[in-house]
Amino acid sequence: ASTASIHRFLGFQLLSRRANIDDNEVLLEKLIQQPVQEQNLEYLLWAIHSCCYGEKGVTITLTYEQDLSPNLCATLASKGILCKKRFQNRLSVHLPPNTEYTCVSYSLGNHTVCVRERLSRHKVTLKSLMSHENFDGVDNTGNTRVWDSETTLCFLLLQEPQTITSTLNISSLWELRHENNKLRVLELGCGMAGLVCLFLATLKPELTTVTLTDGHPQAVHNNFVNIALNPHLKDCEISAKRLVWSTDDKNTISPTNDLILVADCTHFQEFHACLACTIADNLRIGGVALLLQPPRGNSLANFVTCLEKSNDLFQVHLFERNYSETLSRRHDQHCGTPAFDSDIHYPQLLILQKLREVTHEDRVAMTRYMEKRESSRRN
């Protein structure tokens, strides 16, 4: 049996990652100086908070053109943020101590994004690990770290998109735009940091609309903070929303997305039909979903089989190897080492193009396949 572990293997490290709690002054100054509006004030304050490590808390002064509503003041106070006073257009705010989070920058070529992450020495509590009991079965793994498939998908889209573009017969992802509108991008299961969407937004922010989604409220909150941490993306329409996958269309964000991105989300096999239907419901006809997933035993293969039960709802392309020269080289370098196991560490690329609208029969077929598979597993 393999002794490899997702926690022992450090990943392919295709992005440059920098976490230095003493080197956030430049970003902190940019955050404090930007104009503030009430609807994004809380997330901006938590973004600033992640740049201020310390056990005593800090007091900052912001430019703020309006009076704070009593409800917002009370909400912030309940979370330890005290709005002390406002004089003319200056607002004094005291932030609580921060020994849990830091601001981490990821870079690729000339592009950099910042996200809020937990400090490695901060342990995940048992309560947070069991949070699926309160949030529609959504587990907390996405809030524990940024997983390697997420950073690898960033690399593919920015540095080596040739397999994707040649398969779709396009020269750029922006050719997926419908009728020359902005490229509408939706990420499913993005966890604590929707890095791939944030990086995509750095390429052509004025031509891109991005929505980061996850089923866990804490992940959604953290992505709002991440948006605030990247003021250089102000020209891109970026939002974060909670989306719980389901086999009906009640939780649809928008059926007009051109591109859906999914990184390492097929490992929970009981949600395969829900994930397939959620992709179909949120993608326009002709739109594309890109999934980067390790096989994890038969998990990925079972998801592809689930898709096929929908009778040509999608055109399916699965690349098990050789879709990236860089990733293939990294695989060969790590293959045979004790910490590495291709089954859980080397992701496969799944490209789906939606061919028609999803029907009730599609949903029933995929759900019945899931039920039969679960029944066989139990027996």
C-alpha positions as CSV (number, residue, x, y, z in Angstrom):
1,A,0.0,0.0,0.0
2,S,1.1,3.5,-0.8
3,T,2.5,5.6,2.1
4,A,2.0,8.8,0.2
5,S,-0.1,11.5,1.8
6,I,-1.7,14.7,0.6
7,H,-0.1,16.3,3.6
8,R,3.4,15.0,3.1
9,F,3.6,15.9,-0.6
10,L,4.2,19.6,-0.9
11,G,2.7,19.9,-4.3
12,F,4.1,20.8,-7.7
13,Q,4.6,24.4,-6.5
14,L,4.0,26.0,-10.0
15,L,3.2,29.3,-8.4
16,S,5.6,31.5,-6.3
17,R,4.1,31.7,-2.8
18,R,5.2,34.3,-0.3
19,A,3.9,34.5,3.3
20,N,5.6,37.1,5.5
21,I,3.7,38.6,8.3
22,D,6.3,41.4,8.6
23,D,6.2,42.4,4.9
24,N,2.6,43.6,4.3
25,E,3.2,47.4,4.8
26,V,2.9,48.3,1.1
27,L,-0.4,46.4,0.6
28,L,-1.6,47.7,3.9
29,E,-1.0,51.3,2.8
30,K,-2.9,50.7,-0.4
31,L,-5.9,49.3,1.4
32,I,-6.1,52.1,4.0
33,Q,-5.9,54.8,1.3
34,Q,-8.6,53.6,-1.0
35,P,-12.1,55.1,-0.8
36,V,-14.6,53.1,1.3
37,Q,-18.3,52.3,0.8
38,E,-20.5,50.8,3.4
39,Q,-21.3,47.6,1.5
40,N,-17.7,46.5,1.4
41,L,-16.4,48.1,4.6
42,E,-16.4,44.9,6.7
43,Y,-14.5,42.9,4.2
44,L,-12.0,45.7,3.7
45,L,-11.4,45.8,7.5
46,W,-10.8,42.1,7.6
47,A,-8.4,42.4,4.7
48,I,-6.5,45.1,6.6
49,H,-6.7,42.9,9.7
50,S,-4.9,40.0,7.9
51,C,-2.0,42.4,7.2
52,C,-1.6,43.4,10.8
53,Y,-0.2,40.5,12.9
54,G,0.0,41.1,16.6
55,E,-1.5,40.3,20.0
56,K,-2.6,43.9,20.9
57,G,-4.8,45.0,18.0
58,V,-4.3,48.1,15.9
59,T,-6.1,51.4,15.3
60,I,-6.4,52.7,11.7
61,T,-7.9,55.7,10.1
62,L,-9.8,55.5,6.8
63,T,-11.3,58.0,4.4
64,Y,-15.0,57.5,4.7
65,E,-17.5,60.0,3.2
66,Q,-20.8,58.9,5.0
67,D,-22.2,58.1,8.4
68,L,-22.1,54.5,9.5
69,S,-25.5,52.9,10.0
70,P,-26.2,51.8,13.6
71,N,-26.8,48.3,12.4
72,L,-23.3,48.1,10.7
73,C,-21.7,49.5,13.8
74,A,-23.4,46.9,16.0
75,T,-22.4,44.1,13.6
76,L,-18.8,45.1,13.5
77,A,-18.7,45.5,17.3
78,S,-20.0,42.0,17.7
79,K,-17.0,40.8,15.8
80,G,-14.5,42.8,17.8
81,I,-14.2,45.8,15.3
82,L,-14.8,49.1,17.1
83,C,-15.6,52.2,15.0
84,K,-14.4,54.8,17.5
85,K,-15.2,58.1,15.9
86,R,-15.6,60.0,12.7
87,F,-14.3,63.5,12.1
88,Q,-15.1,65.2,8.8
89,N,-14.3,62.4,6.3
90,R,-12.0,60.4,8.5
91,L,-13.1,57.2,10.4
92,S,-11.1,55.8,13.2
93,V,-11.4,52.0,13.6
94,H,-9.8,49.7,16.2
95,L,-9.2,46.1,14.9
96,P,-8.9,43.2,17.3
97,P,-5.6,41.2,17.8
98,N,-4.6,38.9,14.9
99,T,-2.6,35.8,15.7
100,E,-4.6,33.5,13.2
101,Y,-4.4,35.0,9.7
102,T,-1.8,36.5,7.4
103,C,-1.8,37.8,3.9
104,V,-0.2,35.5,1.3
105,S,0.8,36.5,-2.2
106,Y,0.9,34.1,-5.1
107,S,2.8,35.1,-8.3
108,L,3.0,33.7,-11.8
109,G,5.0,35.7,-14.4
110,N,4.0,39.3,-14.1
111,H,0.7,38.5,-12.3
112,T,0.2,38.5,-8.5
113,V,-2.8,38.0,-6.3
114,C,-3.1,38.2,-2.5
115,V,-5.3,36.0,-0.3
116,R,-6.0,35.6,3.4
117,E,-4.8,32.3,4.9
118,R,-4.5,30.8,8.3
119,L,-1.1,30.7,9.8
120,S,0.3,27.2,9.6
121,R,0.8,27.0,13.4
122,H,-2.9,27.7,13.9
123,K,-4.7,24.4,14.4
124,V,-8.1,23.6,12.9
125,T,-10.6,23.0,15.6
126,L,-12.8,19.9,15.9
127,K,-15.9,22.2,15.6
128,S,-14.8,23.5,12.3
129,L,-14.0,20.0,11.0
130,M,-17.5,18.9,11.9
131,S,-19.1,22.0,10.3
132,H,-20.7,19.8,7.6
133,E,-23.4,18.9,10.1
134,N,-24.6,22.5,10.0
135,F,-24.1,23.5,6.3
136,D,-26.0,21.1,4.1
137,G,-23.3,18.4,4.2
138,V,-20.6,20.8,3.0
139,D,-17.3,19.8,4.7
140,N,-14.5,22.2,5.8
141,T,-11.6,20.9,3.8
142,G,-11.7,24.0,1.5
143,N,-11.0,26.2,4.5
144,T,-7.9,24.3,5.7
145,R,-5.5,25.2,2.9
146,V,-5.1,26.1,-0.8
147,W,-5.0,22.8,-2.5
148,D,-2.4,22.0,-5.2
149,S,-5.0,21.4,-8.0
150,E,-6.1,25.0,-7.6
151,T,-2.6,26.4,-8.1
152,T,-2.0,23.9,-10.9
153,L,-5.1,25.1,-12.8
154,C,-3.9,28.7,-12.4
155,F,-0.6,27.6,-14.1
156,L,-2.4,25.8,-16.9
157,L,-4.7,28.8,-17.8
158,L,-2.0,31.4,-17.7
159,Q,1.1,29.5,-18.9
160,E,0.2,26.4,-20.8
161,P,-3.4,26.6,-22.1
162,Q,-2.5,25.0,-25.4
163,T,-4.3,21.6,-24.7
164,I,-7.4,23.5,-23.6
165,T,-7.5,26.0,-26.5
166,S,-6.6,23.4,-29.2
167,T,-9.3,21.0,-27.9
168,L,-11.9,23.8,-28.1
169,N,-10.5,25.1,-31.4
170,I,-9.9,28.6,-30.0
171,S,-6.8,30.7,-29.6
172,S,-7.9,32.3,-26.3
173,L,-10.4,31.7,-23.5
174,W,-11.9,35.1,-24.3
175,E,-13.2,33.6,-27.6
176,L,-15.7,31.8,-25.4
177,R,-17.5,35.1,-24.8
178,H,-21.1,35.1,-26.0
179,E,-21.8,37.8,-28.5
180,N,-18.7,39.8,-27.5
181,N,-20.0,40.4,-24.0
182,K,-17.6,40.0,-21.0
183,L,-16.3,36.5,-20.3
184,R,-18.5,35.2,-17.6
185,V,-16.5,32.9,-15.3
186,L,-17.9,30.9,-12.4
187,E,-15.8,28.8,-10.0
188,L,-17.4,26.0,-8.1
189,G,-16.1,24.7,-4.7
190,C,-13.3,27.4,-4.6
191,G,-12.7,26.9,-0.9
192,M,-11.0,29.6,1.1
193,A,-9.3,31.2,-2.0
194,G,-10.6,31.2,-5.5
195,L,-7.1,31.7,-6.9
196,V,-7.8,30.6,-10.4
197,C,-10.5,33.1,-10.9
198,L,-8.5,35.9,-9.3
199,F,-5.5,35.1,-11.6
200,L,-7.8,34.9,-14.6
201,A,-9.1,38.4,-13.7
202,T,-5.6,39.8,-13.8
203,L,-5.3,39.0,-17.5
204,K,-8.2,41.1,-18.9
205,P,-10.1,42.6,-16.0
206,E,-12.2,44.9,-18.1
207,L,-13.4,42.0,-20.2
208,T,-14.1,39.5,-17.4
209,T,-16.9,38.9,-14.9
210,V,-16.0,36.5,-12.1
211,T,-18.1,34.8,-9.4
212,L,-16.4,32.7,-6.7
213,T,-18.7,30.1,-5.1
214,D,-18.5,27.6,-2.3
215,G,-21.1,25.8,-0.1
216,H,-19.4,26.8,3.1
217,P,-20.2,30.2,4.5
218,Q,-16.8,30.7,5.9
219,A,-15.2,30.1,2.5
220,V,-17.6,32.7,1.0
221,H,-16.7,35.2,3.7
222,N,-12.9,34.6,3.1
223,N,-13.3,35.2,-0.6
224,F,-15.0,38.5,-0.1
225,V,-11.9,39.4,2.0
226,N,-9.7,38.2,-0.8
227,I,-11.5,40.4,-3.3
228,A,-10.8,43.4,-1.0
229,L,-7.1,42.3,-0.8
230,N,-6.7,42.8,-4.5
231,P,-7.6,46.5,-5.3
232,H,-5.7,46.3,-8.6
233,L,-8.7,44.2,-9.9
234,K,-11.2,47.0,-9.4
235,D,-11.9,47.1,-13.1
236,C,-13.1,43.5,-13.0
237,E,-16.6,42.6,-11.8
238,I,-15.9,40.1,-9.0
239,S,-18.3,38.7,-6.4
240,A,-18.5,35.8,-4.0
241,K,-21.7,33.7,-3.3
242,R,-22.7,30.7,-1.4
243,L,-23.8,27.9,-3.8
244,V,-24.8,24.4,-2.6
245,W,-24.8,21.9,-5.4
246,S,-28.0,20.1,-6.1
247,T,-29.8,18.0,-8.8
248,D,-32.5,20.6,-9.2
249,D,-32.1,24.1,-10.6
250,K,-33.1,26.0,-7.4
251,N,-29.6,27.1,-6.6
252,T,-28.6,28.3,-10.0
253,I,-26.4,31.4,-9.9
254,S,-26.7,32.2,-13.7
255,P,-27.4,30.0,-16.7
256,T,-25.3,32.3,-18.9
257,N,-21.7,31.5,-17.8
258,D,-19.2,31.0,-20.5
259,L,-16.6,29.2,-18.4
260,I,-16.9,27.1,-15.2
261,L,-13.7,26.2,-13.3
262,V,-13.5,23.3,-10.8
263,A,-10.4,22.1,-8.9
264,D,-10.3,18.8,-7.0
265,C,-14.0,18.6,-6.3
266,T,-14.9,15.0,-7.4
267,H,-13.5,13.2,-4.4
268,F,-16.9,13.2,-2.5
269,Q,-18.7,10.7,-4.7
270,E,-22.1,11.1,-3.1
271,F,-22.2,14.6,-4.7
272,H,-21.4,13.6,-8.3
273,A,-24.9,14.0,-9.7
274,C,-25.3,17.3,-7.8
275,L,-22.0,18.6,-9.2
276,A,-22.9,17.5,-12.8
277,C,-26.3,19.2,-12.6
278,T,-24.9,22.3,-11.1
279,I,-22.4,22.6,-13.9
280,A,-25.2,22.1,-16.5
281,D,-27.5,24.6,-14.8
282,N,-24.9,27.4,-14.6
283,L,-23.4,27.0,-18.1
284,R,-24.8,28.3,-21.4
285,I,-25.1,26.1,-24.4
286,G,-21.6,26.1,-26.0
287,G,-20.0,27.1,-22.7
288,V,-17.1,25.1,-21.2
289,A,-16.3,23.6,-17.9
290,L,-12.7,22.9,-17.0
291,L,-12.1,20.4,-14.1
292,L,-8.7,19.5,-12.8
293,Q,-9.0,16.5,-10.6
294,P,-6.7,13.7,-9.2
295,P,-8.2,10.2,-9.9
296,R,-8.5,9.3,-6.2
297,G,-9.2,5.6,-6.9
298,N,-12.3,5.4,-9.0
299,S,-13.8,8.7,-8.0
300,L,-13.0,10.7,-11.2
301,A,-13.9,7.7,-13.4
302,N,-17.3,7.4,-11.6
303,F,-17.9,11.1,-12.1
304,V,-17.3,10.8,-15.9
305,T,-19.7,7.8,-15.9
306,C,-22.3,9.9,-14.1
307,L,-21.9,12.6,-16.8
308,E,-22.4,10.0,-19.6
309,K,-25.8,9.0,-18.1
310,S,-27.1,12.3,-19.3
311,N,-27.0,11.2,-22.9
312,D,-24.8,13.7,-24.7
313,L,-25.5,16.7,-22.5
314,F,-21.8,17.4,-22.7
315,Q,-19.0,16.8,-25.1
316,V,-16.4,15.1,-22.8
317,H,-12.6,15.2,-23.2
318,L,-10.5,13.6,-20.5
319,F,-6.7,14.0,-20.5
320,E,-5.0,11.6,-18.1
321,R,-1.4,12.7,-18.9
322,N,0.6,14.9,-21.3
323,Y,-1.6,17.9,-21.3
324,S,1.2,20.0,-19.9
325,E,4.9,19.7,-20.6
326,T,5.8,21.3,-17.3
327,L,3.5,19.1,-15.2
328,S,4.7,16.0,-17.0
329,R,8.3,16.8,-16.1
330,R,7.3,17.5,-12.5
331,H,5.5,14.2,-12.4
332,D,8.5,12.3,-13.6
333,Q,10.7,14.1,-11.1
334,H,8.5,13.0,-8.1
335,C,7.4,9.6,-9.4
336,G,8.9,6.9,-7.2
337,T,9.5,9.1,-4.2
338,P,7.9,8.0,-0.9
339,A,5.7,11.0,-0.5
340,F,4.2,11.0,-4.1
341,D,1.3,9.0,-5.3
342,S,0.0,9.8,-8.8
343,D,-3.5,8.7,-7.8
344,I,-3.9,11.5,-5.3
345,H,-1.3,14.0,-6.4
346,Y,-1.3,14.1,-10.2
347,P,-4.5,15.8,-11.5
348,Q,-6.2,14.8,-14.8
349,L,-7.8,17.5,-17.0
350,L,-11.5,17.1,-17.8
351,I,-13.0,19.5,-20.5
352,L,-16.8,19.6,-20.8
353,Q,-18.6,21.6,-23.5
354,K,-22.4,21.9,-23.0
355,L,-24.3,20.8,-26.1
356,R,-27.9,21.3,-25.1
357,E,-30.2,22.3,-22.2
358,V,-30.4,19.9,-19.2
359,T,-33.7,18.1,-18.9
360,H,-35.7,16.4,-16.2
361,E,-34.7,13.1,-17.7
362,D,-31.0,14.0,-17.4
363,R,-31.4,14.7,-13.7
364,V,-33.3,11.5,-13.1
365,A,-30.7,9.4,-15.0
366,M,-27.7,10.8,-13.1
367,T,-29.5,10.5,-9.8
368,R,-30.6,6.9,-10.4
369,Y,-27.0,6.0,-11.4
370,M,-25.8,7.5,-8.1
371,E,-28.4,5.6,-6.1
372,K,-27.6,2.3,-7.8
373,R,-23.9,2.8,-7.2
374,E,-24.4,3.7,-3.6
375,S,-26.6,0.6,-3.2
376,S,-24.0,-1.6,-4.7
377,R,-21.3,-0.1,-2.5
378,R,-23.3,-0.9,0.6
379,N,-24.0,-4.4,-0.5
